[in-house]
Amino acid sequence: MSALLGGIRRRFEIGHAAAPQRLWSDPRIHDITSFTPAAVLIAITDSDRPGILLLHRPSTMRAHPGQIAFPGGRIDPGENAVEAALREANEELGIRAQDVRVIGTSDLYRTGSGYEITPVLAVVPADLPIYPNPSEVAQWFEAPADFVLDPVNQATRTIEYEGRQHSFIEIIWNDGRQDHVIWGVTGAILHNLAYRLKWHER
């Protein structure tokens, strides 16, 4: 395990405070009375420069078309968050549960679309073969953890939607071929994870 990845694990297990709610929560949740449990896998590669596995949703999907996301989805009856995250990662990217070392779960994120998401932080091998499911994944990529978790690269944007001002985090990473614009739920979860790891104090 690299020094950077070892530091991520130690800092996460310490359990630093979460990010301020105004920067990473969705204000639309106040209009929702019941949430659907869901989970996502934050898979960090065990390499000299650890990366985080992310994917683009197909533009044809009903929910969040074209957006960048972690592998994940609803928690099925009888599952816990870790089991759901591992199952979804297998269904979407072909990642086998036995290849994943779970570190722990992070703060719940409630979305304006009615989901209550548990992020599951884990480590996967650097050379892990990926088999994307074309019905759920348009493309996948690995973004450097030290880039997407750096507060310098997490810009706060504001838009007006349905008469309300919404603040959100935007992270733009270029892999040499294209810009990957990470925002919404994924940007918020990465922003909160950076707080949990006290990334700015490394």
N, C-alpha and C positions, 0 to 999 in steps of 0.2 A: 504494500500500500504506500502511495506517495506521501511525502510530508504534507502537501496541501490537503489531500484527502483525509489523512489522519487528523489534521487540524479541524477540518469540517466536522468530522465525527465527534471529536472531543468537545468542540464548541456547542454542537447541537445537544449533546447529552447534558451539558451544564444547564441548559434551559434558560437562556436570556429572555428578556421581555419581548413581547410582540410589537409590531409596528403600530403607530398611532392609527386608530380606526379611520380617521378622516382621509387617510392616504390609501387605504387598501380595502375598505369595505364598500359595498354597493348600496347607495341610499335607497334603492327601490325595494330592499328587503322589508322595509317598514310597512309595506302594503301587503305582505304575504303572511298568512297565518300557519301554513303547513309546508314543510320542506321535504323533498325526496332525498334520502341519504345517497351519497356517491363518494367515490374515492379516485385519486389519481396517483400515479407512481412517478416520483422524482428520481429517475435512475441516473446515478453519477458513475461515469466510467473510471475504472481503476487504472489510471495511466499517469505518465509523468506530468501531463497537463490535463487534469480531469475535465470531462465534458458532461453536459446534461442532455439526455435524449429528448427531443421534441419532434412534433409532427404537425404537418399542415392538414387540416380537415378538407375533404373534397368540397368543392363549391356547390355540389348538388345536395349536400346534407341539409336536413330540415333545421337542426339546431347548430348554431355557430358555424355556418358554412364558410370555408376558406380560412378560418382563424387558426392560429398556432396554439397547440395544446400539448399537455402531457398525455400519455396513454391513460385512459381511465373511463369511468362510466358509473352507472347505477350500482348500488350494493343490492345484490339479490337476497331474497329471504333465506335466512340461515347462515349468511356470510357476515364476517366482520370486515372492517375497512381494508386491512392488509390482504385478506383473501381476495376481495373484490379487485383491488389494485393489481395484484399478481395475475388474476384471471384476465382482466382487461388488457394488460400488457402482453399477455400471451396471444389473445385473440387479435390484437391490433398490430403487434410488431413481431410476433413469434418468439417472444422472450420466455424461456422456460423458468418456472418457479424455482427449480433447484439451482439456477444460475444467479439468483438474486440474494444478496445479503441485506436484510432489512435493518436499518438503523433505528427507526422509530417513526411515530406519527407527529404531525405538526398541527397548528391551529385550524379549526374549522373555518371554511370560507362559505358564506351564504351568498348565492347569486340572485340577481333580479329575475331570473327565469325559474326560480323555485327549487334550486338544488342546494344541499348542504354537503360541501365537499371536504373530505379528510385527505390531506396530502400525506403520502407515505414516502419517506426518504429512504433510499436504498443504494447499494453499490452493485455494479455489474462489471463483468470482465471487459477489458478494453477491446478485445478482438471478438466480442460477442456477435454471432451472425444475426442479422435482422431480416425478417420476412414480412414486409408490410402487407396488410390486408387492403386491397384496393378499394373495397367498399367503404372503408373507414379512414384510409390514409392516402392522401394525394402524394405526399413525399415526406420523408423523415430526414432529420439532420442532427448533428451533435454540436452544440454551442459550448464554448469554453466556460466552465463554471466561474473562473476568476473574472470573466467579462460580464456575464449576465447578472452576477451577484454584486458587482461593484456599484455602489450608490451613484458614482459619477456617471454611469451609463444608464441609470434609471430616471428618466425625465418624467416630471409631473405635467400632464396635459389636462385641459378642461374643455368640455363640450356642453352644449345645452341640448337636453333631450326631454321631450314631453314637458317642457316648461320648467325643468330643473337643471341646475348646474351639476355636472358630474366630473369629479376629478379621477384620473386614472394614471397608471404607470405605463410608460412606453419604453421598450428596450429595442434598439435596432442593431442587429449584428449582421455583418456582411461576411460571407464565407469565401469571398473572392469571385463569386459568380452572381450572387444576388443578395439583396437586403432581405433579412428575415425580421419582420416587424412583430414584436411580441408585446401584447397588451391584454386588456380585459382580465379575465380570471387568471390566466397564466402569468401575466405581468404582476398582478397583485400577490399571488402566492410566492413568486420569486422575491418580490420586494419584502414581504414579511419574513421569508427565510433569511434574507440578508440581515435583517434586524436580529433574528434569533441567533445568528452566528456572530453578531457584532462585527460584520465584515469590514466596516470602516475603521476598526481598531486593530486590524491584523498587524 
